[in-house]
Amino acid sequence: MLATELTVELLLTLCLVILAIFSFNLALLTLARILTPKRRLAIATPKEAALPRVLVQLPLFNEGELVERILAAVIALDWPRDRLQVQVLDDSVDGSLALSRQAVAALRRDGVEIELRHRVQRTAFKAGALAAGLEQSAAPYVAIFDADFIPPPDFLRKTVGALIAEPGLAYVQARWAHLNRDESLLTRIQARLLDSHFGVEQEARWRLGLPIPFNGTCGVWRRAAIEDAGGWEGDTLTEDLDLSLRARLRGWRSGYLKDLAVPGVLPVSARAWRVQQFRWTKGFVQCFVKLMPPIWASPALPLWQKLMISLQIAQPLAFLLGTACLLLGLPFIAGAAVAGETLSGVAMVTSILGFAAPISFLILAGTRGGARETALEVLGALALTSGLLLSNARGGLEALVGYRSEFVRTPKARAQTCPRAARWSYGLIELSAGLGLLGFVLLEEPIAVIYLAMVISGLLGVGAMQIMDGLALAKHADT
């Protein structure tokens, strides 16, 4: 029995130490964002006759009427029409494909160089669509937009201009903005999380000279870099992160334009957000498994960059480690095991870092709306992210064991149809886990509710929000 208790304590201590390292890394990026000087990209302004040919790729899947809006924004880009090629890469299996065909046909009649490419088999999902489209073009620069974003007219002038000015850049990434930030507390929380990513993390990496991960949309690639890095590959759910790191391993650098904002739509339902975060978590861990060996074997990267990149792509493992800590900590909550001094000290340090680092990270994204609104969004972000613990832990575990799953796009509008059984199952796992954990703690050690408040409230919140989504779907289906 003593050996078992020591093993549990050792595993719990190890998991807490790794979580503390992740939090410390987040704190370092936050400090770097505050202390390091700003860095700006040089942007060339060639004469009109010297502007290069640009391919704009629009990877779509069941996007509905969004195709019309993104095409209108692409056609409005300030770029010579005779040097702009547009590809609508629509693998839709619903009525969206007909809308794409109509929109593309209308633009072709207006003289726009545009084509619709539809694949019956979604081999390699988004990565496969991008790769297939690239084979049909010789353009030296490739812009990529998801359907729910609206690039500003000067987008190509700034991004392609930066690539022309610095031949060593593989791609330039713009910042995401949010069309529906104020639709609900959920969208405000998502906006703060993304603003922290783009305004703090990406900016800090840019200032430090670290690779800036391509975010899958709102960026322009140099075709030569795509080809040199091996092209798009669909063996992870984050093909964007995968390609950007493979390009870095080939010696290419990345650029970031924080001042170039491209507005997009945030998921409006908790279930859609959960699906998105699951895909991102699993994709990051898949890249961790795939790229860690070449990263550490690369002579092109200094040691400190290898370490920072490793922490970056391993960060989502925090959900899996957090779940392990929660399970391993239950015997200590129940009094079946007693924590030693080492475990107690590590737990204290991890707890302090685990709150201080993300809170500072989220606050640095801005105080839009005043102190009260900022505090609500920050606390909400901490709680709801904790509510994704089980779902994202599953994503990380699936990636570690090599379990493959489909690329599931994130629906931005509220879904109107779904299987009847699924409507009532939304959120039951999180809600049951939250209630079970709350009951266990109240029975065994009520004071522990204080330490587990974020996890419990997050699980209950994410579960309840998904159940409300399911009820709304059921009501819609009955009318």
N, C-alpha and C positions, 0 to 999 in steps of 0.2 A: 504493500500500500504506500509506503514511504517513497519507494522508487517511482511509482506512478505519479505521486504528488510532485516530486522533484522534476519529473519529465514535463508535466503540465506547466510548472512554474518556469522552467527553462524555455519552453516554446513560447509562452506568453511574453516573457522578457525579450526574447529575440524579435517577435513580431512588433512589440512596442518600440524597440530600438530602431527598426527599419522605418516605422511610421514617424518617429522623431526625425530621422534623416530626411524624409520627404518634406516634413514641415519646415525643417531648417533650410532646405533648398528653396522652398517658397519664400521664406523670409529673406534669403539672399537675393532673390530676384526682385523682391519689393525694395530692398535697400539699394540695389543697383539702379532701379528705376528712379529713385530719389536722388542718389548721389552722383551718378555718372552724367556727363554732359550730353546734350542733345546731338543727334547725328542726322544729317540730311543727305538724301540721294541727289546726285547731279542729274539734271534732266536736259537732254539735248533738244534743240529746236531746229531740226533740219528744214530746208526749203521744201515747199509742197512737191516739187518734182522729184525730190530725193526720198520721200516717205516710202517705206517698204510695204509689201503686201502682208496683210494680217488675216488670219483665219479665226473666226469667232465660232466656238463650239458650244452648243446648248444641249447638254445631256438631259433628256426628259423621260419620265415614266409616270403615266397616269396623272398628269399635272392639270388637266381640265383647261379652263379659260386663261390660266396664267401664261400660256404660250403667246397669246396675243399681246399681253403687256410686255413681256420680255423682248419680243420681236420689235415692238414699237420703240423700246429703249435702245436696242441694238442699231436699228436703222437711223436713229437720231444721233449716233456717235459722230463726233467731229473727225471724220477721216474720209479721204477721197473714195468715192463710190467704186471707182474702177480698181481700187486696191484693197477692197474689203470683200472677203468671202465668208458666207454664213452657212453653217451646217446645223440643221435641226436633227439631233440624234435621238429620235423618239422610239423607244422600245415599248410603248404603251400597249396594254391589252384591254383597254376599255374605250369609251367614246372619245377620249382625248386625241387619239390618232387622227380621227376625222377632222377635228378642229385644227390640228397641225397641218394637215394636207390643204385645207381651205386657206389658211393663213399664208402658207408657203406659196401656193398657186397665185394668190392675189399679189404678193410681193414680186414674184417672177414676172408677172404681167407688167409691173411697174419698172422693170429693168434691173431689179436687185439680183445680184449673183448669190443665189440661195438654193440649197437642196435639202430634201428630207430623206434621211436614211433610217429605215426601220428594220430591225433584226427580229426574226421569229424566235431564235434561240438567244437568250440573254447571257451568252457566254462571258464570264468575268464581269458581268454587271456593268457598272458605270465605267470601270477601267477598260473593259472590252469595247464599249461604245466609242470611247475617246480614241482608242487605238485604231479601230476600224475606220473612223472618220479621218484620222491623220494620214492613213494610207492613200486617201483620195485627194490630198492637197500637197503642194510643194511650198506653201507659205513659210517664211522663216520665223514668224512669230504667231503664237497661238493664245488667244484669249478664251477663258472658260467662265461661263456664268450658269448657275442653277436658275431654275425658272422663277423662283420667288425673290430674285434680286433685281434692282433697277439701276444699272450703271449710269453715272452722269455723262453728259456729252463729251467732257474733256478727258474721260478715262484713258483712252488710247494715247492721247497726246502725252500724258504724264507717264504712264507705265512703259509704253514702247520707247518714249524718249529716254527713260532711265536705262533701259536695256541697250539702247544705242550708245549712250554716254559711257557705259561701263561694260565692255565686252565680256568680262568675267562673270557677270550675273547670269544665273540660270533662269530666274523668274523674279517677278516683282509682285508682292502681295499687298492688296489694299485692305483698309479696315472695314469691318461690317458696321452698319448702322441699323436702326430698327424702325420699321414703318408702324408697327402696332405695339410699341413699348407700353403705352398707358392703357391697354385694353383690359388688363386685370392684374392682380398681384402676382400671378404666375408669370406673366409676360415681363413685368417689371423686374422680377427676380432673375429671369433668364437674361434680360438685357444687362443687368449688373454683372452677372457671371461672365458674359461675353465681353463687356466693356473692360472687365479686369483682365481677361485674356489678351485682348488687343491693345488696351491702353497701358497695361502694366507688364504682363509677361512677354508679349511679343516685342514691345518697345524695349524692355530690358535686354532681351536676347539680341536685338538689333544693335543697341548701344555697346554691348559687350563683344560684338563680332561673332556671336553664335549663329548657327543656322536658324532661319526663320521658317517654320513649317508652312508649307502651302496648305491653305484651308479648304481646298477643293473647289472654290469659286472665287470670283472677284480678283483674279490674278492673270498675268500674262507670262507665258513660257517662251523661252528661246527654243526653237525646234531642235537645234543642234544639241542642246543639253538633254532634252528628252531622249533623243536617240543614243547619245553617249552614255546615259545612265541605264540603258537597257529597255527603255520604253515603259508604257503603262502595264502593270501586272495586277491581276485580280485575285491573288492568293491571300489578301488581307481585306478587311472591311474599311480600311483607311488607305486607299490607294494613293491619296494625295500626300500623306505623311511618308509613305513608303518611297515614292518617287523622289520627293524632295531630299530625303536622307541619302538615297543612292546617288543622287546628283552631287551632294556634298562629298561623298566618298570618292567621287571622280574629280574632285578639285574645284567644282563650281561653287559660287557663292550665291546668296539670296539677298533680295532687297525688300524693304518695307516702307510703305508710304502711309504713315499714320494720318496725315492730313487729307488723304483721299478716301472719303467715306462713301460706301455703296449701301444704300438702304435695302433691307430685306424683311421678310415676314417671319416672326417667331411662332413656334407651335402654340396653339391656344388651348390645348387639352393636356392634362397631366399624362395621359396614356401616350400621346404622341411624343411628348418630351422624354418620357421614360424609354420609349423605343429608340429615340435619337441617342440618348446617353448610353444605352446598352451597346449600340453599334459603335460609337466612338470609343468606349472603354475596351470592347473586345478587339477592335481594330488596332488600338495603340499597343495592347499586349501582344497581338499577333506580330506587329512590327518589332516589338522587343525580342520575341523569340527568333524572328527571322534575321534581324540586323545586328544584334549584339556581337556575334562573332566577327563579322567584317568590320564593325566599328572599332573594336579593340585591336584588330589586326592591321588597321589602316595606318600607314606611315604619314598620311596627309593631315591627320588630326593630332594636335598636341594633347597631352594627357588630361589637362583640365577640361578641354572640350569633350573628350571621350566620356569623362565623368558626368558632366552637365547634360550631355545628350542622353546618356544612359538613365539618369534620374528623370529626365523629361518623358521618355517613352515608357518608363517603368511606373510613373506616378499613379496611373489608374489601378495598379495592383494594391493601392491603399484600401480599396473597397474589399478586396479579398482578405487582406491582412486584418482589416477592421472587423470583418465577420468572424475571423478566427479568434481575434482578441475577445470578442463578445462571448463566443462559446467557451473559450478557455477560462474566461473570468467568472463563469457561472458558479463553479465550485467554491470560489473565494467569496462570492456574494452569499452563498448558502451556508457558509461556515464550515464546509467539508474540507477546506484547505486554508492555510494561514500564509499570507504573503510575507516573505522575508524582507530584509532591509533593502537588498538590491532591487527586487521587483517593485517595492514601494517607491524607491527613489526614481527608478526609470519611469514608472507610471506617472509620477508627479511632473517630471520634465516633459514627457510626451504630452500630457494634458495641457500644460502651459503653452508649449509650442503649437499644439494642435488647435488652440483657440487664438492665440496672438497672431500667428502667421496668416491664416486665412482672413481674419478680421481686418488686419492692416492691408492685405492684398485687395480685399473688396472695397474698403473705404477709399483707397487711393484711386479707384476708378472714377471718383467724383462724388459730389454731395448734391446732385441734382434733386430739387424739391425740398431742400432744407434738411436739418439734422434729424427730425422725426421720421421723415420719409426714408432717409438714408439708413437709419437704424433699423427700421422695419424691413427694408430690402436685404440688409446684411444678415440680420437674424433669420429672415425667411430663407435666404440662400443657404445658410449653414444647416438649417433644419431640413429643408427639402432635399438638399444634396445627401444628407444622412439618410433620408427616406429611400434613396436609391441604393442603399447598402446591399440588399439581397440581390436585386436585379443586376447591378453592375458586378457584384462578386461572381455571379453565375457567368457573366460575360468574360471576366478575367480567367475563370477556371476553364471555361470552354476553350479559350485561346491557348492556355498552357498545355492542355491535353490534346490539342489539335483537332477539336471537333469543329467541323465546317458548318456554316449556316448562310442563308441567303442575305443579300444586301436588301434591307427593307427601308425604303425611302421614308422620310419624315413627313407625314401629312401636316400641312400648316393650317388648313381650315378644319372646322369640326367635322368629323366623319359623319356621314348620313346613313351609311349602311354598314352592317357587320353581322356575323353569325349571332343568332339569338342567344345561344349559350354563352358566348363570349361577353355579351353585354353585362351579364350578372356576375361574371368571374373577375371583371376588372377590379384590381385593388384588394381582392380578398387575401392574397398572400401577405401583402404589407400590413393590412389592417389586422389580420390574425396574429402576425408576428409582433406587432406593436402592443396589442392587448395582452398577448401571452407574456411578453417581457415585462410589461407593467405589473401584471398580476403576480408574476414570480418575484419581482423585486419587492413589492409591497408586503408579500407574505414572509419573505426571508430576511430582507434588510432594507426597510423603507428609506433610510438615509441615502441609499445608492441611487434613488430616483434623481437626485440632484446631479449626479455624475452622468447619468444616462438620459437626461432630459432631452437633449438634442436628437438622439437616436430614436427614442420613443415617440416624441412629438413628430419627427420626420416620417417615421413609418406610418403613424396614424394619419398624418396629413396627406401623404402621397396616396395611401390606401383610400381615404375618404374622398379625395378629389377624383380618383379613378372611378369609384362607385357612382359618384355624381355624374361623371361622363357617361357611364353605362345607363343610368336612369334617363338621362337626356336623350340618348339614342333610342331607348325603348319607347319613350314618349313620342319621339319623332316618328318611329315606325308605326305607332298605333294611330297616328292622325292622317 
